[in-house]
């Protein structure tokens, strides 16, 4: 039940945050950041003007974002609440904090390891394409397959350590 609830919350979260992720990635990859830095609102307007609201515009990479958030929350909440209910509660508040922190750290780490291929796909789809004017990374699973085929299995885990350092303690 916790895993299914986590999946539902992750999918909902992904639908809400994906347009903001598209704007963020577009601003982050702007080569002219020091000479021209549009506001987030202006960047969103430009994305809508050139790509619309669909899969080439403000919702680019939605499937990968659904996978990233859905899988993470499903694994995290499923693992955390099931393990938390198994391990005995400590009467000492400091030990109880450490118990919950440790379970959360392990949950976040496992969830990050499982969902990072979706994160890599999302970044490739939403970021700049290798050849300007040519879309190489279009869909989630095809992007994962391309990365695997061209760069190897470990390329699907690029950025794992910083991700664990950010999400594990959270």
LOPA-905839 format. One record per residue (C-alpha): residue in one letter; x negated, y, z; residue number from 1. Coordinates in Angstrom, 2 decimals, padded with zeros to 5 digits. Layout:
a X Y Z NUM $
...
//
This chain:
x 000.00 000.00 000.00 1 $
x -002.83 002.41 000.83 2 $
x -004.59 001.67 -002.46 3 $
x -001.39 002.24 -004.46 4 $
x -000.71 005.47 -002.55 5 $
x -004.29 006.55 -003.24 6 $
x -003.87 005.77 -006.93 7 $
x -000.67 007.81 -007.08 8 $
x -002.25 010.75 -005.30 9 $
x -005.33 010.57 -007.51 10 $
x -003.31 010.52 -010.72 11 $
x -001.23 013.47 -009.53 12 $
x -004.38 015.35 -008.53 13 $
x -005.95 014.67 -011.94 14 $
x -003.00 016.11 -013.85 15 $
x -003.12 019.26 -011.73 16 $
x -006.90 019.82 -011.73 17 $
x -007.79 018.77 -015.30 18 $
x -007.09 022.17 -016.94 19 $
x -009.26 023.84 -014.28 20 $
x -012.01 021.28 -014.93 21 $
x -011.90 022.08 -018.67 22 $
x -012.29 025.80 -017.93 23 $
x -015.05 025.16 -015.36 24 $
x -017.08 022.91 -017.67 25 $
x -016.67 025.36 -020.54 26 $
x -017.93 028.22 -018.38 27 $
x -020.80 026.11 -017.01 28 $
x -022.02 025.12 -020.46 29 $
x -021.80 028.63 -021.91 30 $
x -025.24 029.26 -023.43 31 $
x -024.68 033.04 -023.32 32 $
x -023.89 033.10 -019.59 33 $
x -026.17 036.05 -018.89 34 $
x -025.05 038.22 -021.81 35 $
x -021.34 037.42 -021.81 36 $
x -019.52 035.72 -018.98 37 $
x -015.76 035.75 -019.50 38 $
x -013.43 035.44 -016.55 39 $
x -011.81 032.09 -015.88 40 $
x -008.49 033.46 -017.13 41 $
x -010.06 034.80 -020.35 42 $
x -011.81 031.46 -020.90 43 $
x -008.52 029.58 -020.40 44 $
x -006.83 031.87 -022.93 45 $
x -009.63 031.21 -025.44 46 $
x -009.35 027.43 -024.93 47 $
x -005.57 027.58 -025.48 48 $
x -006.03 029.80 -028.55 49 $
x -008.52 027.43 -030.21 50 $
x -007.38 024.03 -028.95 51 $
x -003.89 024.46 -027.55 52 $
x -002.60 022.73 -024.45 53 $
x -003.19 019.16 -025.64 54 $
x -006.11 016.78 -025.84 55 $
x -008.31 019.22 -027.80 56 $
x -007.51 022.16 -025.55 57 $
x -006.64 022.69 -021.92 58 $
x -006.03 018.97 -021.32 59 $
x -009.20 017.71 -022.99 60 $
x -010.50 014.65 -021.14 61 $
x -007.27 014.03 -019.23 62 $
x -007.55 010.23 -019.47 63 $
x -011.08 010.29 -018.07 64 $
x -009.98 012.65 -015.30 65 $
x -007.04 010.34 -014.50 66 $
x -009.51 007.46 -014.24 67 $
x -011.97 009.46 -012.17 68 $
x -009.44 010.67 -009.58 69 $
x -007.12 007.66 -009.67 70 $
x -009.86 005.07 -009.20 71 $
x -011.68 007.12 -006.55 72 $
x -008.58 007.71 -004.41 73 $
x -007.34 004.15 -004.87 74 $
x -010.63 002.64 -003.68 75 $
x -011.27 005.27 -001.02 76 $
x -007.88 005.19 000.69 77 $
x -007.41 001.44 000.24 78 $
x -010.79 000.68 001.80 79 $
x -010.77 003.41 004.48 80 $
x -007.38 002.71 006.04 81 $
x -007.67 -001.07 005.87 82 $
x -011.13 -001.11 007.47 83 $
x -010.14 001.58 010.00 84 $
x -007.26 -000.63 011.16 85 $
x -009.57 -003.66 011.52 86 $
x -012.45 -002.10 013.48 87 $
x -011.60 -001.48 017.13 88 $
x -011.05 002.09 018.35 89 $
x -013.68 003.47 020.75 90 $
x -012.63 005.24 023.94 91 $
x -015.70 007.47 023.77 92 $
x -014.78 010.37 021.43 93 $
x -018.35 010.60 020.06 94 $
x -018.41 006.91 019.16 95 $
x -014.91 007.16 017.69 96 $
x -016.07 010.05 015.51 97 $
x -019.07 008.00 014.34 98 $
x -016.79 005.01 013.61 99 $
x -014.48 007.10 011.42 100 $
x -017.37 008.97 009.80 101 $
x -019.14 005.70 008.99 102 $
x -016.02 004.14 007.48 103 $
x -015.44 007.30 005.45 104 $
x -019.06 007.37 004.29 105 $
x -018.93 003.75 003.13 106 $
x -015.51 004.32 001.51 107 $
x -016.70 007.41 -000.36 108 $
x -019.87 005.68 -001.49 109 $
x -018.07 002.59 -002.80 110 $
x -015.41 004.71 -004.52 111 $
x -018.11 006.87 -006.14 112 $
x -019.99 003.83 -007.43 113 $
x -016.83 002.41 -008.97 114 $
x -015.49 005.61 -010.53 115 $
x -018.64 007.30 -011.85 116 $
x -018.37 005.86 -015.40 117 $
x -015.09 007.83 -015.66 118 $
x -016.89 010.92 -014.37 119 $
x -019.63 010.53 -016.98 120 $
x -016.99 010.13 -019.71 121 $
x -015.12 013.22 -018.47 122 $
x -018.28 015.31 -018.54 123 $
x -019.19 014.12 -022.04 124 $
x -015.70 014.77 -023.40 125 $
x -015.24 018.18 -021.78 126 $
x -018.83 019.36 -022.24 127 $
x -020.58 020.45 -025.39 128 $
x -020.83 017.84 -028.11 129 $
x -024.34 016.78 -029.26 130 $
x -023.76 018.07 -032.81 131 $
x -021.93 021.42 -033.00 132 $
x -018.70 021.14 -034.96 133 $
x -018.62 017.33 -034.72 134 $
x -016.68 015.58 -031.96 135 $
x -018.61 012.54 -030.80 136 $
x -016.94 012.00 -027.42 137 $
x -013.17 011.93 -027.86 138 $
x -011.51 009.27 -025.68 139 $
x -012.39 007.88 -022.26 140 $
x -013.11 004.22 -022.96 141 $
x -014.67 004.86 -026.37 142 $
x -016.98 007.41 -024.73 143 $
x -017.99 004.87 -022.07 144 $
x -018.66 002.29 -024.79 145 $
x -020.72 004.77 -026.83 146 $
x -022.80 005.80 -023.81 147 $
x -023.36 002.13 -022.92 148 $
x -024.30 001.18 -026.48 149 $
x -026.60 004.15 -027.16 150 $
x -028.11 004.81 -023.73 151 $
x -027.65 001.61 -021.74 152 $
x -025.68 000.55 -018.68 153 $
x -027.46 002.87 -016.25 154 $
x -026.45 005.92 -018.28 155 $
x -022.89 005.32 -017.03 156 $
x -024.26 006.00 -013.54 157 $
x -026.06 009.28 -014.23 158 $
x -025.53 011.69 -011.35 159 $
x -024.54 008.97 -008.87 160 $
x -026.83 010.08 -006.05 161 $
x -025.66 013.73 -006.00 162 $
x -022.07 012.50 -006.26 163 $
x -022.53 010.20 -003.25 164 $
x -024.24 012.99 -001.34 165 $
x -021.23 015.23 -002.03 166 $
x -018.33 012.76 -001.69 167 $
x -019.70 010.17 000.74 168 $
x -019.80 012.47 003.79 169 $
x -016.53 014.09 002.75 170 $
//
